Amino acid sequence: MKNMFFYQTDIGKIGIAESDNAIMSLYFHGEDIPEDAVVHETELLKEAGRQLQDYLAGKRRDFTLPLAPAGTEFMLRVWEVLRAIPYGETRSYRKIAQITGNQKASRALGLANNRNPIPIFVPCHRVIGTNGKLTGYRGGLQTKERLLELEKQHAAL
């Protein structure tokens, strides 16, 4: 069973889902919610909501939650690399490709980044184009820009 709860944040209403004591998904306002989800705030979801609010307030840089995103072996490897990008920093798709050992995988990396089921907790917003420009983001480019600006502001503190 997948439990889910919604939290009002500075970037809009966010849904967080967990199953088997691990965070599985994060949903931005307006995204389709799984039909099998039960709206029930578990202790883990309450903690995830707290950590998300702290992050958005600039009081938290790292998340200490059990995460279990569902994806292919390649996607899981990419998401682990994303989690290693330091707070307040960005990496290009090209750099991520180098780190994963497949320099020609930029397109596949873009797909893995786009399919990240737990944005923010797995910081795909920290990935930018090779030219330094912001690229697509499930929560919208405005949200991506806001998250990067928040981190830039608080990374210097």
Secondary structure, DSSP 8 states (H G I E B T S, - for coil): -EEEEEEEETTEEEEEEEETTEEEEEEETTS---TTEEE---HHHHHHHHHHHHHHTTS-SS----B-----HHHHHHHHHHHTS-TT--EEHHHHHHHHT-TT-HHHHHHHHHT-SSBTTB-GGGEE-TTS-----TT-HHHHHHHHHHHHHHHT-
